[in-house]
């Protein structure tokens, strides 16, 4: 996720006008500041693998060369969309003071989360409610991989409403899957609510109703979204076509921390993404 935010910040920061520009894509329209900010609120990311990147002269640039740019904060792009609103071309250029101001607005917009308006919950139906939430969350992540932010937000609203009205369920009231629905919704939700309810989920894990591994993943996700190094090595990001381990705090002792939470060695965990981890561990 952090990689997506990075790409968004680097490539989707734009200028409303540019007098010196010598190239402008034919048949495409440049997004305005307002449109860019609204897209950030909606978490709409362009597909970096299908985009065409150019410099101001219209010369083609490879995604790999752009990812290796030094001092990315000094660069910005103009974004051009087709009639369907799909971003087709990004024109890379030096950032201006306006770009840097816009960057902050886009960041704020991306982090924006509509206020949670509690909905009516029947506490006697918590099993059915949580089962439906879990199935809703997982189906869109396992069937075609298309994530619907509105569905995530609805699930988050449902779970928070349940917690506020009925309290945290226990395994004497719901089963493992239904209990995990609470965790997975916060794992896939916004960072503000994730941090707000993390202590409640931690207490639930201490009571034996959630797994310590789930709390570890929740903490790592929270740290990553705050731009801080993760603790347990559970978070990976994609750079180009390759998966990489997100920044890790004290990597030489990570396996000890992982074992304390019930995880196996990090090098084994990362094999599923073909990521090598060769840091010698200190016991």
C-alpha positions in Angstrom: 0.0 0.0 0.0 2.8 2.3 0.9 4.3 1.8 -2.5 1.0 2.8 -4.1 1.0 6.0 -2.0 4.7 6.6 -3.0 3.9 6.2 -6.7 0.8 8.3 -6.4 2.7 11.1 -4.7 5.5 10.9 -7.2 3.6 10.6 -10.4 0.1 12.1 -9.6 1.2 15.6 -8.6 0.4 18.1 -11.2 0.5 21.7 -12.3 -2.5 23.5 -13.6 -0.5 25.1 -16.4 3.0 25.1 -17.8 4.1 27.7 -20.3 7.3 26.0 -21.3 5.8 22.6 -22.1 6.7 21.5 -25.7 4.7 18.3 -25.8 1.0 17.7 -25.1 -0.7 14.3 -25.8 -3.1 14.4 -28.7 -6.7 13.5 -27.9 -6.2 13.4 -24.2 -7.2 15.8 -21.4 -5.1 17.0 -18.5 -6.6 16.5 -15.0 -7.1 19.6 -13.0 -6.0 20.0 -9.4 -9.6 19.5 -8.2 -9.9 16.3 -10.1 -6.6 15.0 -8.8 -7.6 15.7 -5.2 -11.0 14.0 -5.7 -9.3 10.9 -7.1 -7.0 10.8 -4.1 -10.0 10.9 -1.8 -11.5 8.0 -3.8 -8.2 6.1 -3.7 -8.1 5.8 -7.4 -4.6 4.7 -8.6 -3.5 4.7 -12.3 -2.0 1.4 -13.5 1.7 2.1 -13.7 2.3 -0.9 -15.9 0.0 0.3 -18.7 0.8 4.0 -18.5 3.0 5.8 -21.0 5.7 8.0 -19.4 7.3 10.9 -21.3 9.4 13.9 -20.6 8.4 17.4 -21.6 9.8 16.9 -25.1 7.6 13.9 -25.6 10.4 11.3 -25.4 9.4 8.0 -23.9 10.6 7.1 -20.4 10.7 3.6 -18.9 9.0 2.9 -15.5 12.3 1.5 -14.3 14.2 4.7 -15.0 11.5 6.8 -13.3 11.6 4.6 -10.2 15.4 5.3 -10.0 15.1 9.1 -10.1 17.1 10.8 -7.4 15.3 13.3 -5.2 11.8 12.4 -6.3 10.3 15.3 -4.4 11.9 17.6 -6.9 9.8 16.0 -9.7 6.1 16.0 -10.7 4.0 15.0 -13.6 1.1 16.2 -15.7 -1.5 13.5 -16.1 -3.6 13.0 -19.2 -6.8 10.9 -19.4 -8.9 9.6 -22.2 -12.7 10.1 -22.7 -13.3 7.4 -20.1 -11.2 9.2 -17.5 -8.5 6.6 -17.6 -5.0 8.0 -17.1 -3.0 7.2 -20.3 0.1 9.4 -20.2 2.2 11.1 -17.5 4.5 13.9 -18.5 7.5 14.1 -16.1 9.0 17.5 -15.3 10.6 19.5 -12.6 8.3 20.3 -9.6 7.4 23.9 -8.9 6.3 25.5 -5.6 2.7 24.9 -6.7 3.4 21.2 -7.2 4.8 20.9 -3.7 1.7 22.6 -2.2 -0.5 20.3 -4.3 1.4 17.3 -3.0 0.4 18.1 0.5 -3.2 18.5 -0.5 -3.2 15.2 -2.3 -1.6 13.5 0.7 -4.3 14.9 2.9 -7.0 13.9 0.4 -5.6 10.4 0.2 -5.6 10.1 4.0 -9.2 11.5 4.2 -11.7 9.1 5.6 -15.4 10.0 5.8 -16.7 10.1 9.4 -18.2 6.8 10.5 -21.9 7.2 11.0 -23.0 4.3 13.2 -25.7 2.1 11.9 -28.3 0.1 13.7 -27.1 -3.3 14.9 -29.0 -6.2 16.4 -26.6 -7.6 18.9 -28.4 -10.9 18.8 -27.4 -11.3 15.2 -23.7 -10.7 15.6 -22.8 -14.1 14.2 -24.7 -13.5 11.0 -23.4 -9.9 10.7 -19.8 -10.8 11.1 -20.0 -13.8 8.8 -21.5 -11.6 6.1 -18.7 -9.0 6.6 -16.0 -11.7 6.4 -17.4 -13.2 3.2 -17.8 -9.7 1.7 -14.2 -8.8 2.4 -12.7 -12.0 1.2 -14.8 -12.5 -1.9 -13.5 -9.4 -3.7 -9.9 -10.2 -2.7 -10.0 -13.9 -3.9 -12.3 -14.0 -6.9 -11.1 -11.3 -9.3 -8.7 -9.2 -7.1 -10.8 -6.0 -7.6 -10.9 -4.0 -4.4 -14.0 -1.9 -3.9 -13.2 0.9 -1.3 -17.0 1.5 -0.8 -17.4 -2.2 0.3 -14.4 -1.9 2.7 -15.9 1.3 4.2 -19.4 -0.3 4.6 -17.8 -3.3 6.3 -15.8 -1.0 8.6 -18.9 1.0 9.4 -20.7 -2.2 10.3 -17.9 -3.6 12.5 -17.4 -0.3 14.4 -21.2 0.0 14.9 -21.2 -3.5 16.3 -18.3 -2.8 18.7 -19.7 0.5 19.9 -23.2 -1.0 20.6 -22.5 -4.6 21.6 -18.8 -4.5 22.7 -16.1 -6.8 21.5 -17.4 -10.3 20.9 -15.6 -13.4 22.3 -15.1 -16.9 21.0 -17.9 -18.0 23.3 -20.2 -15.9 21.2 -18.9 -16.2 17.7 -16.6 -18.6 15.8 -13.0 -18.1 14.6 -14.0 -16.9 11.2 -16.5 -14.4 12.6 -14.0 -13.1 15.1 -11.4 -12.7 12.3 -13.9 -10.6 10.4 -13.3 -7.8 13.0 -9.5 -8.0 12.5 -9.6 -8.2 8.7 -11.8 -5.2 8.4 -9.4 -3.0 10.4 -6.4 -4.5 8.5 -8.0 -3.4 5.3 -9.4 -0.1 6.7 -8.0 3.4 7.2 -5.1 4.0 9.6 -7.0 6.4 11.9 -9.6 3.9 12.9 -7.0 1.1 12.9 -5.0 2.9 15.5 -8.1 3.9 17.5 -9.3 0.3 17.9 -5.9 -1.4 18.1 -5.9 -1.4 21.9 -9.3 -3.1 21.9 -8.1 -5.8 19.5 -4.9 -6.2 21.5 -6.9 -6.9 24.7 -9.0 -9.4 22.7 -5.8 -11.2 21.8 -4.6 -11.3 25.4 -8.0 -12.9 26.2 -7.3 -15.5 23.6 -10.1 -14.4 21.2 -7.7 -13.2 18.5 -4.3 -14.5 17.4 -1.1 -12.7 18.4 -0.1 -13.0 14.7 -3.1 -10.9 13.7 -2.1 -8.1 16.1 1.5 -8.2 14.8 0.2 -7.7 11.2 -2.1 -5.0 12.4 0.8 -3.2 14.1 3.1 -3.5 11.0 0.3 -2.2 8.8 -0.1 0.8 11.1 3.6 1.5 11.2 3.8 1.3 7.4 0.9 3.6 6.8 2.6 6.1 9.2 5.8 5.9 7.2 7.7 4.2 10.0 9.7 0.9 9.9 7.6 -2.2 10.6 8.4 -4.5 13.5 7.6 -8.1 12.5 8.3 -8.0 8.7 4.7 -8.9 7.7 4.3 -6.1 5.1 5.6 -6.2 1.6 5.1 -3.7 -1.2 5.4 -3.9 -5.0 8.1 -2.0 -6.9 7.5 -2.3 -10.6 7.0 -6.0 -11.2 8.8 -7.1 -8.1 7.7 -7.5 -4.5 10.0 -6.1 -1.8 10.0 -6.2 2.0 8.8 -2.9 3.4 11.4 -1.2 5.6 12.1 -3.2 8.8 13.3 -2.1 12.2 16.3 -3.9 13.7 16.3 -6.7 11.0 19.0 -8.6 12.8 16.6 -9.6 15.6 13.3 -9.9 13.6 13.0 -13.7 13.9 13.1 -13.4 17.7 10.3 -10.9 17.6 8.4 -13.0 15.2 8.7 -16.2 17.3 7.3 -14.3 20.3 4.2 -13.6 18.3 3.9 -17.1 16.9 5.4 -16.6 13.4 8.1 -18.7 11.7 11.4 -17.2 10.4 11.1 -14.2 8.1 13.1 -15.9 5.3 10.5 -18.6 5.0 7.6 -16.2 5.1 9.0 -14.1 2.3 9.5 -17.1 -0.1 5.9 -16.8 -1.3 6.9 -13.4 -2.9 10.3 -14.7 -4.1 11.9 -12.2 -1.7 15.3 -13.2 -0.2 16.1 -12.3 3.4 19.7 -13.0 4.3 20.3 -10.8 7.4 22.2 -12.8 10.0 20.2 -13.0 13.2 21.4 -12.2 16.7 19.9 -14.4 19.4 
